[in-house]
Amino acid sequence: MNRKLILPLFLVVQLIGLRILSLFPETVERFYSNGFYPVLAKISRITLGNISFSVGDVIYGIAIFFLLRWFWKKRKTWKAEWKSNLLALIGFASVFYFLFNLFWALNYLRVPMYQKLNIEREYSQQDLLIFTKQLIEKTNSIHSQLVKNDSMKVTLPYSQDEIFKKTQNGYDNLQKKFPYLTYENHSVKPSLLSLPLTYMGFGGYLNPFTNEAQVNNLVPKHNFVVTTAHEMSHQIGIGSESEANFVGFMATIHNDDLYFKYCGYSYALRYCLGNLENFQEDSTKELLPLIHTGILKNFKETQDFWDSHQTFIDVIFHQFYDKFLMVNQQKDGLESYSKFVNLMVNYYKGKEL
């Protein structure tokens, strides 16, 4: 066999193998998510957690440099040697994809959280309306405790480093209810790529190779809090974006700090209002006057931030990431981010917030 075909064929084997493995989530849960992965993640976070800068971002930068250098060197011979060059690229993708799955991405195939929580997967418009009204009441209550009047937006008094440290408290409290959400060995950092991430439309990401949680340090602080908790959930093996949003929400509202609780509840409220509009246009008209003006100002701050950085780059990368999520067992693509509302509504059905 031609040696150049080995790695491309290995990519095909991986895709078939992952498709088969997806049929056995209990096996993935037992041997990978609760077996191999926690050991590997712990080693990575202990090794790199105390380094102040993002090692993963540096590695990505070096990899991109050498990839561009390779393209530059091949530019004159690309047409003549296109088959060989294409096989080389597919071979690189094969190795990358193997390490990606080995170090983290097999968590996409684990047992879904709705099964662990023993709750329904879907909800009705009425269920969502009831939950949203509870969220409004809760968020208004906390907002009133943080500001002098209803029209003031909440401004967090913490630095980004303080937010990183304080997020741990939410996970410490959360693990008392859900031991499998235990978070140890802190490794959360502001991304060196925050400006590109902003124009790509992302608040953060987990580097699967170094297990560092990268947070966009340009986003408004009330978003920074929930994004930090979200990326930390990926570090403990939560693959699905909807589940990571749910765990991030839970970690913030279980935090002892009132500002963190506000960030979590207001974040959830914004998503719920959006999902109500998806059910029926203008269905939130009667709800918006019930929400404190200061909360709506925080919502607008978030919207203005992303609107001010929206370009064609944002559209391209969102289309790419949408397809990436679909390939990795998240059939709803980017819509899976808002699917965490399913988990919230059904988990709190019949319970108090």
C-alpha positions as CSV (number, residue, x, y, z in Angstrom):
1,M,0.0,0.0,0.0
2,N,1.2,3.5,-0.8
3,R,2.4,5.0,2.5
4,K,0.7,8.3,1.6
5,L,-2.7,6.6,1.8
6,I,-2.3,5.3,5.3
7,L,-3.3,8.4,7.2
8,P,-6.2,9.4,4.9
9,L,-7.6,5.8,5.2
10,F,-7.2,6.1,9.0
11,L,-9.5,9.1,8.9
12,V,-12.1,7.0,7.2
13,V,-11.7,4.3,9.8
14,Q,-12.0,6.9,12.6
15,L,-15.3,8.3,11.2
16,I,-16.8,4.8,10.9
17,G,-15.5,3.9,14.4
18,L,-17.0,7.0,16.0
19,R,-20.3,6.3,14.3
20,I,-20.4,2.8,15.8
21,L,-19.2,4.1,19.2
22,S,-22.0,6.6,19.3
23,L,-24.4,3.7,19.6
24,F,-22.9,2.8,23.0
25,P,-23.0,6.0,25.2
26,E,-22.8,3.9,28.4
27,T,-19.5,2.4,27.3
28,V,-18.1,5.9,26.5
29,E,-19.4,7.2,29.8
30,R,-17.8,4.4,31.8
31,F,-14.4,3.9,30.2
32,Y,-13.7,7.3,28.7
33,S,-15.7,10.1,30.3
34,N,-15.4,8.6,33.8
35,G,-12.2,6.6,33.2
36,F,-9.4,7.7,30.9
37,Y,-10.5,11.4,30.3
38,P,-10.5,12.6,34.0
39,V,-6.9,11.4,34.5
40,L,-5.7,13.0,31.3
41,A,-7.5,16.3,32.0
42,K,-6.2,16.4,35.6
43,I,-2.6,16.0,34.4
44,S,-3.1,18.7,31.8
45,R,-4.6,21.2,34.2
46,I,-2.1,20.6,36.9
47,T,0.8,21.0,34.4
48,L,-0.5,24.1,32.7
49,G,-2.9,25.7,35.2
50,N,-0.3,27.8,36.9
51,I,1.1,29.2,33.7
52,S,-0.3,32.7,33.4
53,F,-0.7,32.8,29.6
54,S,-2.6,30.4,27.3
55,V,-0.2,27.7,26.2
56,G,-2.9,26.3,23.9
57,D,-3.2,29.7,22.0
58,V,0.6,29.7,21.5
59,I,0.5,26.1,20.2
60,Y,-2.3,27.1,17.8
61,G,-0.3,30.1,16.6
62,I,2.7,27.9,15.9
63,A,0.6,25.3,14.1
64,I,-1.0,28.0,11.9
65,F,2.4,29.5,11.1
66,F,3.8,26.1,9.9
67,L,0.7,25.3,8.0
68,L,0.8,28.7,6.2
69,R,4.6,28.1,5.6
70,W,3.8,24.7,4.1
71,F,1.2,26.3,1.7
72,W,3.7,28.9,0.7
73,K,6.4,26.4,-0.1
74,K,4.0,24.3,-2.1
75,R,2.5,27.3,-4.0
76,K,4.5,26.7,-7.2
77,T,4.1,23.0,-7.4
78,W,0.4,22.7,-6.2
79,K,-1.1,22.0,-9.6
80,A,1.6,19.5,-10.7
81,E,1.6,17.7,-7.3
82,W,-2.0,18.3,-6.2
83,K,-2.7,14.6,-5.4
84,S,0.3,14.3,-3.2
85,N,-0.4,17.6,-1.5
86,L,-4.0,16.8,-1.0
87,L,-3.2,13.5,0.6
88,A,-0.7,15.2,2.9
89,L,-3.4,17.7,4.0
90,I,-5.9,14.9,4.7
91,G,-3.2,13.0,6.6
92,F,-2.6,16.1,8.8
93,A,-6.4,16.3,9.4
94,S,-6.5,12.6,10.3
95,V,-3.8,13.0,13.0
96,F,-5.4,16.2,14.3
97,Y,-8.9,14.5,14.4
98,F,-7.5,11.5,16.2
99,L,-5.8,13.6,18.9
100,F,-8.9,15.8,19.2
101,N,-11.1,12.8,20.0
102,L,-8.6,11.1,22.2
103,F,-7.9,14.2,24.4
104,W,-11.5,15.4,24.7
105,A,-14.1,15.0,22.0
106,L,-15.2,11.5,22.8
107,N,-17.2,13.3,25.5
108,Y,-19.7,14.2,22.7
109,L,-20.7,10.5,22.7
110,R,-21.4,10.1,26.4
111,V,-24.8,9.6,28.1
112,P,-27.0,12.7,27.6
113,M,-27.7,14.8,30.7
114,Y,-31.4,14.7,30.4
115,Q,-31.1,10.9,30.9
116,K,-28.9,11.4,34.0
117,L,-31.4,13.9,35.4
118,N,-34.3,11.7,34.5
119,I,-36.2,14.5,32.9
120,E,-38.1,15.0,29.6
121,R,-36.2,16.2,26.5
122,E,-38.8,18.6,25.1
123,Y,-41.2,21.2,26.6
124,S,-44.3,23.1,25.6
125,Q,-44.8,26.8,25.1
126,Q,-46.8,26.9,28.3
127,D,-44.0,25.2,30.2
128,L,-41.6,27.8,28.9
129,L,-43.9,30.7,29.7
130,I,-44.3,29.6,33.3
131,F,-40.5,29.1,33.7
132,T,-39.8,32.5,32.1
133,K,-42.2,34.3,34.5
134,Q,-40.3,32.6,37.4
135,L,-37.0,33.8,36.0
136,I,-38.3,37.3,35.7
137,E,-39.4,37.4,39.3
138,K,-36.1,35.9,40.5
139,T,-33.9,38.1,38.3
140,N,-35.8,41.2,39.4
141,S,-35.4,40.3,43.0
142,I,-31.6,39.9,42.8
143,H,-31.3,43.0,40.6
144,S,-33.0,45.0,43.4
145,Q,-30.5,43.8,45.9
146,L,-27.6,44.9,43.8
147,V,-28.6,48.4,42.6
148,K,-30.3,51.4,44.0
149,N,-33.1,51.6,41.6
150,D,-34.8,49.5,38.9
151,S,-33.4,51.5,36.0
152,M,-29.7,50.9,36.8
153,K,-27.8,48.2,35.0
154,V,-25.6,45.9,37.1
155,T,-21.9,46.5,36.9
156,L,-19.7,43.8,38.4
157,P,-17.0,45.1,40.8
158,Y,-14.6,42.2,40.1
159,S,-11.5,41.9,37.9
160,Q,-11.4,39.1,35.4
161,D,-8.9,37.2,37.6
162,E,-11.3,37.5,40.6
163,I,-14.1,36.1,38.4
164,F,-12.0,33.1,37.5
165,K,-11.3,32.4,41.1
166,K,-14.8,33.0,42.4
167,T,-16.4,30.7,39.8
168,Q,-14.9,27.8,41.7
169,N,-17.3,28.4,44.5
170,G,-20.3,27.7,42.3
171,Y,-18.9,24.4,41.3
172,D,-18.0,23.5,44.9
173,N,-21.7,24.0,45.8
174,L,-23.0,22.3,42.7
175,Q,-21.0,19.1,43.2
176,K,-22.9,18.5,46.5
177,K,-26.0,17.9,44.3
178,F,-24.2,16.4,41.3
179,P,-20.9,14.7,42.2
180,Y,-20.1,14.1,38.6
181,L,-19.8,17.8,38.1
182,T,-16.8,18.1,40.5
183,Y,-14.3,20.7,39.2
184,E,-10.7,20.5,40.5
185,N,-7.3,21.8,39.3
186,H,-8.1,25.3,38.0
187,S,-6.9,26.1,34.5
188,V,-8.9,29.1,33.2
189,K,-7.3,31.9,31.3
190,P,-8.1,35.0,29.1
191,S,-7.5,34.1,25.5
192,L,-4.6,35.6,23.7
193,L,-6.9,35.5,20.7
194,S,-9.7,37.5,22.2
195,L,-9.9,40.0,19.4
196,P,-10.2,37.4,16.6
197,L,-12.7,35.4,18.8
198,T,-14.8,38.6,19.1
199,Y,-15.0,39.1,15.3
200,M,-15.7,35.4,14.9
201,G,-18.6,35.8,17.4
202,F,-17.3,33.5,20.2
203,G,-17.1,34.2,23.9
204,G,-14.6,31.5,24.6
205,Y,-13.5,28.0,23.9
206,L,-11.9,25.0,25.4
207,N,-8.5,24.0,24.0
208,P,-9.0,20.2,23.8
209,F,-5.2,19.5,23.6
210,T,-4.2,21.4,26.7
211,N,-7.5,21.4,28.6
212,E,-7.2,25.1,29.2
213,A,-10.5,27.1,29.3
214,Q,-10.1,30.1,27.2
215,V,-12.3,33.1,27.8
216,N,-12.7,36.1,25.5
217,N,-11.6,39.0,27.8
218,L,-13.3,41.7,25.7
219,V,-16.9,40.6,26.4
220,P,-19.0,42.5,29.0
221,K,-18.3,41.2,32.5
222,H,-21.8,39.8,33.1
223,N,-21.3,37.6,30.0
224,F,-17.7,36.9,31.1
225,V,-19.0,35.2,34.3
226,V,-21.3,32.7,32.5
227,T,-18.8,32.1,29.7
228,T,-16.1,31.2,32.3
229,A,-18.5,28.7,34.0
230,H,-19.5,27.3,30.6
231,E,-15.9,26.7,29.5
232,M,-15.1,25.1,32.9
233,S,-17.9,22.6,32.3
234,H,-16.2,21.5,29.1
235,Q,-13.1,20.9,31.1
236,I,-14.9,18.3,33.3
237,G,-16.1,16.4,30.2
238,I,-19.3,18.1,29.3
239,G,-19.2,18.0,25.5
240,S,-22.6,19.1,24.3
241,E,-23.0,22.9,24.1
242,S,-26.5,22.8,25.4
243,E,-25.3,20.8,28.5
244,A,-22.4,23.1,28.9
245,N,-24.7,26.1,28.9
246,F,-26.9,24.3,31.5
247,V,-24.0,23.4,33.8
248,G,-22.6,27.0,33.4
249,F,-26.0,28.4,34.4
250,M,-26.3,26.0,37.4
251,A,-22.7,26.8,38.5
252,T,-23.4,30.6,38.5
253,I,-26.8,30.4,40.3
254,H,-25.3,28.1,42.9
255,N,-22.5,30.5,43.6
256,D,-22.7,32.3,47.0
257,D,-22.0,35.6,45.3
258,L,-25.1,37.6,44.4
259,Y,-23.5,39.1,41.3
260,F,-22.8,35.7,40.0
261,K,-26.4,34.6,40.7
262,Y,-27.6,37.7,38.8
263,C,-25.4,36.8,35.8
264,G,-26.7,33.3,35.7
265,Y,-30.4,34.2,36.0
266,S,-30.3,37.1,33.6
267,Y,-28.4,34.9,31.1
268,A,-31.1,32.3,31.3
269,L,-33.8,34.9,31.0
270,R,-32.4,36.3,27.8
271,Y,-32.4,32.9,26.2
272,C,-35.9,32.0,27.4
273,L,-37.3,35.3,25.9
274,G,-35.6,34.4,22.6
275,N,-37.1,30.9,22.6
276,L,-40.6,32.3,23.4
277,E,-40.2,34.5,20.3
278,N,-39.3,31.4,18.3
279,F,-42.5,29.7,19.4
280,Q,-44.6,32.7,18.6
281,E,-43.6,36.2,17.3
282,D,-44.4,39.0,19.8
283,S,-45.1,36.5,22.5
284,T,-42.8,38.5,24.9
285,K,-44.6,41.8,24.5
286,E,-46.5,41.4,27.7
287,L,-43.4,40.1,29.6
288,L,-40.9,42.8,28.8
289,P,-42.7,45.5,30.9
290,L,-42.3,43.1,33.9
291,I,-38.6,43.1,33.6
292,H,-36.6,45.8,35.4
293,T,-35.2,48.4,33.0
294,G,-31.7,47.9,34.4
295,I,-31.8,44.2,33.4
296,L,-32.9,45.2,29.9
297,K,-29.9,47.6,29.8
298,N,-27.6,44.7,30.5
299,F,-29.2,42.8,27.7
300,K,-28.7,45.8,25.3
301,E,-25.1,46.1,26.4
302,T,-24.5,42.5,25.3
303,Q,-26.3,43.0,22.0
304,D,-24.5,46.2,21.3
305,F,-21.1,44.6,21.9
306,W,-21.7,41.8,19.4
307,D,-23.4,44.0,16.9
308,S,-20.4,46.4,16.9
309,H,-18.1,43.5,16.0
310,Q,-20.3,41.8,13.4
311,T,-18.6,41.3,10.0
312,F,-18.6,38.7,7.2
313,I,-16.0,36.8,9.3
314,D,-18.6,36.2,12.0
315,V,-21.0,34.7,9.4
316,I,-18.3,32.5,7.9
317,F,-17.1,31.1,11.2
318,H,-20.6,30.5,12.5
319,Q,-21.4,28.6,9.4
320,F,-18.3,26.5,9.8
321,Y,-18.9,25.9,13.5
322,D,-22.5,25.0,12.8
323,K,-21.4,22.2,10.5
324,F,-18.6,21.2,12.9
325,L,-21.1,20.7,15.7
326,M,-23.4,18.6,13.5
327,V,-20.5,16.4,12.5
328,N,-19.7,15.9,16.2
329,Q,-23.1,14.4,17.2
330,Q,-24.9,17.8,17.8
331,K,-27.5,17.6,15.1
332,D,-28.9,21.1,16.0
333,G,-25.6,22.8,15.2
334,L,-25.4,26.3,16.7
335,E,-29.0,26.0,17.8
336,S,-27.8,23.5,20.4
337,Y,-26.6,26.5,22.5
338,S,-30.2,27.5,23.1
339,K,-31.3,23.9,23.7
340,F,-30.1,24.3,27.3
341,V,-33.5,25.9,27.8
342,N,-35.0,22.4,27.5
343,L,-32.8,21.2,30.4
344,M,-33.7,24.2,32.6
345,V,-37.4,24.1,32.0
346,N,-37.7,20.4,32.5
347,Y,-35.3,20.3,35.5
348,Y,-37.2,23.0,37.3
349,K,-40.7,21.9,36.4
350,G,-42.6,21.7,39.7
351,K,-39.6,23.1,41.6
352,E,-38.7,26.6,42.8
353,L,-35.8,28.5,41.4
